[in-house]
Amino acid sequence: MQFNSVNFIFYFLPAFLAVYHLAPGRARWGLLAAGSFIFYGFATGWSVIALAALALCLAWTVGAGLILEKKKSPWLLALAVAVPAGALVFFKLYRGGELLPAGMSFYVFGVIAALVEIKKGRLAVRGYVRGLTTEVTMFPKLMSGPIADPVELRRQTERPHRTLYTFHLGLQQFIIGLGLKTLLADRLGGVWSRANIVGLDSISTPFAWLALISFSMRLYFDFYGYSMMAVGLGHMLGYHLPMNFLEPYSSKSVSEFYRRWHATLGRWFREYIYIPMGGNRKGRLRTALNLFAVWLLTGLWHGVGAGYLIWAGALFLLILNERLWLRKYLERTRVLPHVYTVVVILLTWAAFAAGTGERAIMFYGRLFGVGGIFDAADFVTWGRQYWAILLAGAVFASPLPKLVWEKIERRWYADVLLFAVFWAAVYFIATAGQDPFMYFNF
C-alpha cells in the first residue's frame, strides 16, 4: 500500500482521518503511531524485519535519549548514533540491500537528528515520548521524507494546528502530488523503460538523450509528487512538514540546485555532517574535505553501485569548482547560468540512472556518439510518440505552474480543476496499475 494506491486513497486514509479527528486530543498521538505502524505493515507486506527495525529504532531513540539527557557526553552520543547508523549500513550492504526495510534510510536520519538535539539540550525525552514517536514513525514522512526538524516537530506535536483551512490546503496538496506522480512521472518513465528494454549498448545517440531527459523529469516529478503528498497529509493531520523541492530547475548553479532539490536531506547533511566537521570556517582545504565527505556519504546513502559514486563525485567537483572559481563568472550573466545548470545536472543524472559503473560508461558513450550510432530519425520516431508528455514535463519543471496556481488556488474553479486531476489519476491507477515511488529503492 502506497500513497498512489486505491487501497490507501479510498480505504486507509478516509478511515484513519475519521478516527483521528473524532478522537480526544490527548489520544491522537497514539492513534497516529498505531496508524503509522499499520500503514507501514501494509506498505512492506507485513515484513517482520521491517516492522521490527522500525520498532527497535523507536525504542532505541527513547532509551538512548533518556541516557543522553542525564549525561551529555560526546562519546555516548557517538555510540547512540552508531547503532542505528550501523544497522542502516548493514542492511544497505547485506545481499546488495535486498533486505533493506522500506524507508529505513529516512527514519534513521530522523533518529540521528533527534539524538543530536537531545544531547544539545534542545529536546527533552521525559514527558515527550509521544513527540519522539511522531518524529520516528509518522506515516506521511515515514517512507521517503521529508526529513523534519525534530525540535519543530516536537512543538507541533504538543499542539497540532487543525483547522478546516489546513485540511483543505492539505487535500489540495495531496491531489497535486498525486497528479505529479501519476499523470507526469509515470508517463515520463516510458522513454527510459524503452531504452532499457532495447539496451543501453544498442540505443542511438538521439534516443539516449531523449531517455536521459525522460529519466530526469520522471525522477523529479516522482519524488516531488511524493513529497507534496506527504506535506498535504501532514496538513490534514494538523502538522506543517517542510517542502522538499523548491523549483530546482530554476537554479543558476549546481550548488543552488542542491539547496532546492531534496532540500530537507541537504539541510540534514549540512546541520549534522558538514557544520560539525567545520563547514567552510577552516580554510579552503578543510572546506574541500568536508564537501567531499558530505558527497561521499550522499552517494553511499543512495546506493553502493559505482554509478552513484560517479554521480556524487562529479557533483563534489562541480560544487567545489563553483566555490573556488566559476561562481563569479556565473553571476555576471542571467541566461547562461540556467543553461549551464540544466545541462550539467542532466549529465550527472546519467551516472545516477545507470547505477553501475559499467552501465554509466556505456551510457555516456551513447550520449556522445562513442561506440554507437547517430540516427537522427530517432528524434522524430520517439519525439512523435512522447513530445506531449516531455513538453508538459518541461512546463511543470518551470516556475510558471506555481505562479498560476498561487493566483487561482482560492478560487472555486481551482477545486474543480483538482477534482478532474484526482479522477484522471485514479483512472490511470485503476487501468495501468500502481507504479512504485522511485525513492523507495533508497
Contacts in CASP RR format, 6 or more apart in sequence:
PFRMAT RR
TARGET T0000
AUTHOR 0000-0000-0000
METHOD contacts of the structure
MODEL  1
MQFNSVNFIFYFLPAFLAVYHLAPGRARWGLLAAGSFIFYGFATGWSVIA
LAALALCLAWTVGAGLILEKKKSPWLLALAVAVPAGALVFFKLYRGGELL
PAGMSFYVFGVIAALVEIKKGRLAVRGYVRGLTTEVTMFPKLMSGPIADP
VELRRQTERPHRTLYTFHLGLQQFIIGLGLKTLLADRLGGVWSRANIVGL
DSISTPFAWLALISFSMRLYFDFYGYSMMAVGLGHMLGYHLPMNFLEPYS
SKSVSEFYRRWHATLGRWFREYIYIPMGGNRKGRLRTALNLFAVWLLTGL
WHGVGAGYLIWAGALFLLILNERLWLRKYLERTRVLPHVYTVVVILLTWA
AFAAGTGERAIMFYGRLFGVGGIFDAADFVTWGRQYWAILLAGAVFASPL
PKLVWEKIERRWYADVLLFAVFWAAVYFIATAGQDPFMYFNF
1 7 0 8 1.000
1 8 0 8 1.000
1 12 0 8 1.000
1 39 0 8 1.000
1 42 0 8 1.000
1 43 0 8 1.000
2 8 0 8 1.000
2 43 0 8 1.000
2 143 0 8 1.000
2 434 0 8 1.000
2 436 0 8 1.000
2 437 0 8 1.000
2 440 0 8 1.000
3 9 0 8 1.000
3 174 0 8 1.000
3 178 0 8 1.000
3 181 0 8 1.000
3 226 0 8 1.000
3 229 0 8 1.000
3 230 0 8 1.000
3 233 0 8 1.000
3 437 0 8 1.000
4 178 0 8 1.000
4 181 0 8 1.000
4 182 0 8 1.000
4 229 0 8 1.000
4 425 0 8 1.000
4 429 0 8 1.000
4 434 0 8 1.000
4 435 0 8 1.000
4 437 0 8 1.000
5 429 0 8 1.000
5 434 0 8 1.000
6 426 0 8 1.000
6 429 0 8 1.000
6 430 0 8 1.000
6 434 0 8 1.000
7 42 0 8 1.000
8 39 0 8 1.000
9 178 0 8 1.000
9 426 0 8 1.000
12 38 0 8 1.000
12 39 0 8 1.000
12 42 0 8 1.000
13 233 0 8 1.000
16 31 0 8 1.000
16 35 0 8 1.000
16 39 0 8 1.000
17 236 0 8 1.000
17 237 0 8 1.000
19 31 0 8 1.000
20 28 0 8 1.000
20 31 0 8 1.000
20 32 0 8 1.000
20 237 0 8 1.000
21 162 0 8 1.000
23 31 0 8 1.000
28 160 0 8 1.000
29 130 0 8 1.000
29 131 0 8 1.000
29 133 0 8 1.000
29 134 0 8 1.000
29 157 0 8 1.000
30 130 0 8 1.000
30 133 0 8 1.000
32 133 0 8 1.000
32 134 0 8 1.000
32 137 0 8 1.000
32 138 0 8 1.000
32 139 0 8 1.000
32 237 0 8 1.000
33 130 0 8 1.000
33 133 0 8 1.000
33 134 0 8 1.000
33 137 0 8 1.000
35 139 0 8 1.000
36 137 0 8 1.000
36 138 0 8 1.000
36 139 0 8 1.000
36 142 0 8 1.000
37 51 0 8 1.000
37 54 0 8 1.000
37 55 0 8 1.000
37 137 0 8 1.000
39 139 0 8 1.000
39 142 0 8 1.000
40 50 0 8 1.000
40 51 0 8 1.000
40 54 0 8 1.000
40 102 0 8 1.000
40 137 0 8 1.000
40 139 0 8 1.000
40 142 0 8 1.000
40 143 0 8 1.000
41 47 0 8 1.000
41 50 0 8 1.000
41 51 0 8 1.000
43 102 0 8 1.000
43 143 0 8 1.000
44 50 0 8 1.000
44 51 0 8 1.000
44 101 0 8 1.000
44 102 0 8 1.000
47 101 0 8 1.000
49 99 0 8 1.000
49 101 0 8 1.000
50 101 0 8 1.000
50 102 0 8 1.000
50 104 0 8 1.000
53 87 0 8 1.000
53 91 0 8 1.000
53 101 0 8 1.000
53 104 0 8 1.000
54 101 0 8 1.000
54 104 0 8 1.000
54 107 0 8 1.000
54 136 0 8 1.000
54 137 0 8 1.000
54 142 0 8 1.000
57 84 0 8 1.000
57 87 0 8 1.000
57 107 0 8 1.000
57 108 0 8 1.000
57 111 0 8 1.000
57 136 0 8 1.000
58 132 0 8 1.000
58 133 0 8 1.000
58 136 0 8 1.000
58 137 0 8 1.000
60 80 0 8 1.000
60 83 0 8 1.000
60 84 0 8 1.000
60 111 0 8 1.000
61 84 0 8 1.000
61 111 0 8 1.000
61 114 0 8 1.000
61 115 0 8 1.000
61 132 0 8 1.000
61 135 0 8 1.000
61 136 0 8 1.000
62 125 0 8 1.000
62 129 0 8 1.000
62 132 0 8 1.000
63 125 0 8 1.000
64 76 0 8 1.000
64 79 0 8 1.000
64 80 0 8 1.000
64 83 0 8 1.000
64 115 0 8 1.000
65 80 0 8 1.000
65 114 0 8 1.000
65 115 0 8 1.000
65 118 0 8 1.000
65 125 0 8 1.000
66 125 0 8 1.000
66 126 0 8 1.000
67 76 0 8 1.000
67 80 0 8 1.000
68 76 0 8 1.000
68 77 0 8 1.000
68 80 0 8 1.000
68 115 0 8 1.000
68 118 0 8 1.000
68 119 0 8 1.000
69 118 0 8 1.000
69 121 0 8 1.000
69 124 0 8 1.000
69 125 0 8 1.000
69 126 0 8 1.000
72 119 0 8 1.000
72 120 0 8 1.000
72 121 0 8 1.000
74 119 0 8 1.000
76 119 0 8 1.000
77 115 0 8 1.000
77 116 0 8 1.000
77 119 0 8 1.000
80 115 0 8 1.000
80 119 0 8 1.000
81 112 0 8 1.000
81 115 0 8 1.000
81 116 0 8 1.000
84 108 0 8 1.000
84 111 0 8 1.000
84 112 0 8 1.000
85 108 0 8 1.000
85 112 0 8 1.000
87 104 0 8 1.000
87 108 0 8 1.000
88 104 0 8 1.000
88 105 0 8 1.000
88 108 0 8 1.000
91 97 0 8 1.000
91 99 0 8 1.000
91 100 0 8 1.000
91 101 0 8 1.000
91 104 0 8 1.000
92 100 0 8 1.000
92 105 0 8 1.000
92 300 0 8 1.000
92 303 0 8 1.000
92 304 0 8 1.000
93 304 0 8 1.000
96 304 0 8 1.000
102 143 0 8 1.000
102 440 0 8 1.000
103 142 0 8 1.000
103 143 0 8 1.000
103 144 0 8 1.000
103 440 0 8 1.000
105 301 0 8 1.000
105 442 0 8 1.000
106 141 0 8 1.000
106 142 0 8 1.000
106 143 0 8 1.000
106 144 0 8 1.000
106 145 0 8 1.000
106 147 0 8 1.000
107 136 0 8 1.000
107 137 0 8 1.000
107 142 0 8 1.000
109 147 0 8 1.000
109 265 0 8 1.000
109 268 0 8 1.000
110 135 0 8 1.000
110 136 0 8 1.000
110 147 0 8 1.000
110 148 0 8 1.000
110 150 0 8 1.000
110 268 0 8 1.000
111 135 0 8 1.000
111 136 0 8 1.000
112 272 0 8 1.000
113 135 0 8 1.000
113 147 0 8 1.000
113 149 0 8 1.000
113 150 0 8 1.000
113 268 0 8 1.000
113 271 0 8 1.000
113 272 0 8 1.000
114 123 0 8 1.000
114 132 0 8 1.000
114 135 0 8 1.000
114 136 0 8 1.000
114 150 0 8 1.000
116 272 0 8 1.000
117 123 0 8 1.000
117 150 0 8 1.000
117 151 0 8 1.000
118 124 0 8 1.000
118 125 0 8 1.000
122 151 0 8 1.000
123 150 0 8 1.000
123 151 0 8 1.000
123 154 0 8 1.000
125 132 0 8 1.000
128 154 0 8 1.000
130 157 0 8 1.000
131 153 0 8 1.000
131 154 0 8 1.000
131 157 0 8 1.000
132 150 0 8 1.000
134 153 0 8 1.000
134 157 0 8 1.000
135 148 0 8 1.000
135 150 0 8 1.000
135 153 0 8 1.000
135 154 0 8 1.000
138 148 0 8 1.000
138 153 0 8 1.000
138 239 0 8 1.000
139 233 0 8 1.000
140 229 0 8 1.000
140 230 0 8 1.000
140 231 0 8 1.000
140 232 0 8 1.000
140 233 0 8 1.000
140 234 0 8 1.000
140 237 0 8 1.000
140 239 0 8 1.000
140 241 0 8 1.000
141 147 0 8 1.000
141 148 0 8 1.000
141 230 0 8 1.000
141 241 0 8 1.000
143 437 0 8 1.000
143 440 0 8 1.000
144 223 0 8 1.000
144 226 0 8 1.000
144 227 0 8 1.000
144 230 0 8 1.000
144 437 0 8 1.000
144 439 0 8 1.000
144 440 0 8 1.000
145 227 0 8 1.000
145 230 0 8 1.000
145 244 0 8 1.000
145 264 0 8 1.000
146 227 0 8 1.000
146 230 0 8 1.000
146 231 0 8 1.000
146 241 0 8 1.000
146 242 0 8 1.000
146 243 0 8 1.000
146 244 0 8 1.000
146 263 0 8 1.000
146 264 0 8 1.000
147 264 0 8 1.000
147 265 0 8 1.000
147 267 0 8 1.000
147 268 0 8 1.000
148 241 0 8 1.000
148 242 0 8 1.000
148 264 0 8 1.000
149 242 0 8 1.000
149 267 0 8 1.000
153 239 0 8 1.000
156 238 0 8 1.000
156 239 0 8 1.000
156 240 0 8 1.000
157 239 0 8 1.000
160 237 0 8 1.000
160 238 0 8 1.000
160 239 0 8 1.000
161 238 0 8 1.000
161 239 0 8 1.000
161 240 0 8 1.000
162 237 0 8 1.000
162 238 0 8 1.000
166 235 0 8 1.000
166 236 0 8 1.000
166 238 0 8 1.000
167 235 0 8 1.000
167 236 0 8 1.000
167 238 0 8 1.000
169 232 0 8 1.000
169 235 0 8 1.000
170 231 0 8 1.000
170 232 0 8 1.000
170 233 0 8 1.000
170 234 0 8 1.000
170 235 0 8 1.000
170 236 0 8 1.000
171 232 0 8 1.000
171 236 0 8 1.000
172 232 0 8 1.000
172 409 0 8 1.000
172 414 0 8 1.000
172 415 0 8 1.000
172 418 0 8 1.000
173 228 0 8 1.000
173 229 0 8 1.000
173 231 0 8 1.000
173 232 0 8 1.000
173 235 0 8 1.000
174 228 0 8 1.000
174 229 0 8 1.000
174 232 0 8 1.000
174 233 0 8 1.000
174 236 0 8 1.000
175 418 0 8 1.000
175 421 0 8 1.000
175 422 0 8 1.000
175 425 0 8 1.000
176 225 0 8 1.000
176 228 0 8 1.000
176 418 0 8 1.000
176 421 0 8 1.000
177 224 0 8 1.000
177 225 0 8 1.000
177 226 0 8 1.000
177 228 0 8 1.000
177 229 0 8 1.000
178 225 0 8 1.000
178 229 0 8 1.000
178 421 0 8 1.000
178 422 0 8 1.000
178 425 0 8 1.000
179 225 0 8 1.000
179 421 0 8 1.000
179 422 0 8 1.000
179 424 0 8 1.000
179 425 0 8 1.000
180 221 0 8 1.000
180 222 0 8 1.000
180 224 0 8 1.000
180 225 0 8 1.000
180 228 0 8 1.000
180 396 0 8 1.000
181 221 0 8 1.000
181 222 0 8 1.000
181 225 0 8 1.000
181 226 0 8 1.000
181 229 0 8 1.000
181 425 0 8 1.000
181 435 0 8 1.000
181 437 0 8 1.000
182 424 0 8 1.000
182 425 0 8 1.000
182 428 0 8 1.000
182 429 0 8 1.000
182 435 0 8 1.000
183 421 0 8 1.000
183 424 0 8 1.000
183 425 0 8 1.000
183 428 0 8 1.000
184 217 0 8 1.000
184 221 0 8 1.000
184 389 0 8 1.000
184 392 0 8 1.000
184 393 0 8 1.000
184 396 0 8 1.000
185 217 0 8 1.000
185 218 0 8 1.000
185 219 0 8 1.000
185 220 0 8 1.000
185 221 0 8 1.000
185 222 0 8 1.000
185 225 0 8 1.000
185 435 0 8 1.000
185 438 0 8 1.000
186 218 0 8 1.000
186 222 0 8 1.000
186 428 0 8 1.000
186 432 0 8 1.000
186 435 0 8 1.000
187 389 0 8 1.000
188 214 0 8 1.000
188 217 0 8 1.000
188 218 0 8 1.000
188 221 0 8 1.000
188 389 0 8 1.000
188 390 0 8 1.000
188 393 0 8 1.000
189 214 0 8 1.000
189 215 0 8 1.000
189 218 0 8 1.000
190 214 0 8 1.000
190 386 0 8 1.000
191 210 0 8 1.000
191 211 0 8 1.000
191 213 0 8 1.000
191 214 0 8 1.000
191 215 0 8 1.000
191 382 0 8 1.000
191 386 0 8 1.000
191 390 0 8 1.000
192 211 0 8 1.000
192 214 0 8 1.000
192 215 0 8 1.000
192 218 0 8 1.000
192 353 0 8 1.000
194 211 0 8 1.000
194 382 0 8 1.000
195 203 0 8 1.000
195 207 0 8 1.000
195 208 0 8 1.000
195 211 0 8 1.000
198 207 0 8 1.000
200 208 0 8 1.000
200 354 0 8 1.000
200 359 0 8 1.000
200 362 0 8 1.000
200 363 0 8 1.000
200 366 0 8 1.000
201 362 0 8 1.000
201 366 0 8 1.000
203 211 0 8 1.000
203 366 0 8 1.000
204 366 0 8 1.000
204 372 0 8 1.000
204 373 0 8 1.000
204 374 0 8 1.000
204 375 0 8 1.000
204 378 0 8 1.000
205 366 0 8 1.000
205 367 0 8 1.000
205 368 0 8 1.000
205 369 0 8 1.000
205 372 0 8 1.000
205 373 0 8 1.000
205 374 0 8 1.000
205 375 0 8 1.000
206 374 0 8 1.000
206 375 0 8 1.000
206 376 0 8 1.000
206 378 0 8 1.000
206 379 0 8 1.000
206 382 0 8 1.000
207 375 0 8 1.000
207 378 0 8 1.000
207 382 0 8 1.000
208 363 0 8 1.000
208 366 0 8 1.000
208 367 0 8 1.000
209 367 0 8 1.000
210 378 0 8 1.000
210 379 0 8 1.000
210 382 0 8 1.000
210 383 0 8 1.000
210 386 0 8 1.000
210 390 0 8 1.000
212 346 0 8 1.000
212 349 0 8 1.000
212 350 0 8 1.000
212 353 0 8 1.000
212 363 0 8 1.000
212 367 0 8 1.000
213 346 0 8 1.000
213 390 0 8 1.000
214 386 0 8 1.000
214 390 0 8 1.000
215 349 0 8 1.000
215 353 0 8 1.000
216 345 0 8 1.000
216 346 0 8 1.000
216 349 0 8 1.000
217 390 0 8 1.000
217 393 0 8 1.000
217 394 0 8 1.000
217 397 0 8 1.000
218 438 0 8 1.000
219 349 0 8 1.000
219 352 0 8 1.000
219 353 0 8 1.000
219 438 0 8 1.000
220 245 0 8 1.000
220 248 0 8 1.000
220 249 0 8 1.000
220 397 0 8 1.000
221 393 0 8 1.000
221 396 0 8 1.000
222 437 0 8 1.000
222 438 0 8 1.000
222 439 0 8 1.000
223 244 0 8 1.000
223 245 0 8 1.000
223 262 0 8 1.000
223 437 0 8 1.000
223 438 0 8 1.000
223 439 0 8 1.000
224 244 0 8 1.000
224 245 0 8 1.000
226 437 0 8 1.000
226 439 0 8 1.000
227 243 0 8 1.000
227 244 0 8 1.000
227 245 0 8 1.000
228 245 0 8 1.000
230 241 0 8 1.000
230 244 0 8 1.000
231 241 0 8 1.000
231 242 0 8 1.000
231 243 0 8 1.000
231 244 0 8 1.000
232 241 0 8 1.000
234 240 0 8 1.000
234 241 0 8 1.000
235 241 0 8 1.000
242 263 0 8 1.000
242 264 0 8 1.000
243 263 0 8 1.000
244 262 0 8 1.000
244 263 0 8 1.000
244 264 0 8 1.000
244 265 0 8 1.000
245 260 0 8 1.000
245 261 0 8 1.000
245 262 0 8 1.000
245 263 0 8 1.000
246 259 0 8 1.000
246 260 0 8 1.000
246 263 0 8 1.000
247 260 0 8 1.000
247 398 0 8 1.000
247 399 0 8 1.000
247 402 0 8 1.000
248 257 0 8 1.000
248 258 0 8 1.000
248 260 0 8 1.000
248 261 0 8 1.000
249 257 0 8 1.000
249 341 0 8 1.000
249 342 0 8 1.000
249 345 0 8 1.000
249 397 0 8 1.000
249 398 0 8 1.000
250 260 0 8 1.000
250 338 0 8 1.000
250 398 0 8 1.000
250 399 0 8 1.000
251 257 0 8 1.000
251 259 0 8 1.000
251 260 0 8 1.000
251 338 0 8 1.000
251 341 0 8 1.000
252 330 0 8 1.000
252 337 0 8 1.000
252 338 0 8 1.000
252 341 0 8 1.000
253 322 0 8 1.000
253 326 0 8 1.000
253 327 0 8 1.000
253 330 0 8 1.000
253 337 0 8 1.000
253 340 0 8 1.000
253 341 0 8 1.000
254 315 0 8 1.000
254 318 0 8 1.000
254 319 0 8 1.000
254 322 0 8 1.000
254 341 0 8 1.000
254 344 0 8 1.000
254 345 0 8 1.000
255 319 0 8 1.000
255 322 0 8 1.000
255 323 0 8 1.000
255 327 0 8 1.000
256 341 0 8 1.000
257 341 0 8 1.000
257 345 0 8 1.000
258 266 0 8 1.000
258 315 0 8 1.000
258 319 0 8 1.000
259 266 0 8 1.000
265 298 0 8 1.000
269 294 0 8 1.000
269 297 0 8 1.000
269 298 0 8 1.000
270 294 0 8 1.000
273 293 0 8 1.000
273 294 0 8 1.000
273 297 0 8 1.000
274 290 0 8 1.000
274 291 0 8 1.000
274 293 0 8 1.000
274 294 0 8 1.000
277 289 0 8 1.000
277 290 0 8 1.000
277 293 0 8 1.000
278 286 0 8 1.000
278 290 0 8 1.000
279 286 0 8 1.000
279 287 0 8 1.000
279 290 0 8 1.000
280 287 0 8 1.000
280 290 0 8 1.000
284 324 0 8 1.000
287 323 0 8 1.000
288 320 0 8 1.000
291 316 0 8 1.000
291 319 0 8 1.000
291 320 0 8 1.000
291 323 0 8 1.000
292 316 0 8 1.000
295 312 0 8 1.000
295 313 0 8 1.000
295 315 0 8 1.000
295 316 0 8 1.000
295 319 0 8 1.000
296 309 0 8 1.000
296 312 0 8 1.000
296 313 0 8 1.000
296 316 0 8 1.000
298 312 0 8 1.000
298 315 0 8 1.000
299 308 0 8 1.000
299 309 0 8 1.000
299 311 0 8 1.000
299 312 0 8 1.000
299 313 0 8 1.000
300 308 0 8 1.000
300 309 0 8 1.000
300 312 0 8 1.000
301 442 0 8 1.000
302 308 0 8 1.000
302 311 0 8 1.000
302 312 0 8 1.000
302 352 0 8 1.000
302 442 0 8 1.000
303 442 0 8 1.000
305 355 0 8 1.000
305 356 0 8 1.000
305 357 0 8 1.000
306 355 0 8 1.000
306 356 0 8 1.000
306 357 0 8 1.000
306 358 0 8 1.000
306 360 0 8 1.000
307 351 0 8 1.000
307 352 0 8 1.000
307 354 0 8 1.000
307 355 0 8 1.000
307 356 0 8 1.000
307 357 0 8 1.000
307 359 0 8 1.000
307 360 0 8 1.000
308 351 0 8 1.000
308 352 0 8 1.000
308 355 0 8 1.000
310 351 0 8 1.000
310 357 0 8 1.000
310 360 0 8 1.000
311 348 0 8 1.000
311 349 0 8 1.000
311 351 0 8 1.000
311 352 0 8 1.000
314 347 0 8 1.000
314 348 0 8 1.000
314 351 0 8 1.000
315 348 0 8 1.000
318 344 0 8 1.000
318 348 0 8 1.000
322 330 0 8 1.000
330 336 0 8 1.000
330 337 0 8 1.000
330 340 0 8 1.000
331 337 0 8 1.000
347 367 0 8 1.000
350 360 0 8 1.000
350 363 0 8 1.000
350 364 0 8 1.000
350 367 0 8 1.000
351 357 0 8 1.000
351 360 0 8 1.000
351 363 0 8 1.000
351 364 0 8 1.000
353 363 0 8 1.000
354 360 0 8 1.000
354 362 0 8 1.000
354 363 0 8 1.000
364 370 0 8 1.000
365 371 0 8 1.000
365 372 0 8 1.000
366 372 0 8 1.000
383 390 0 8 1.000
395 401 0 8 1.000
405 414 0 8 1.000
408 414 0 8 1.000
408 417 0 8 1.000
END
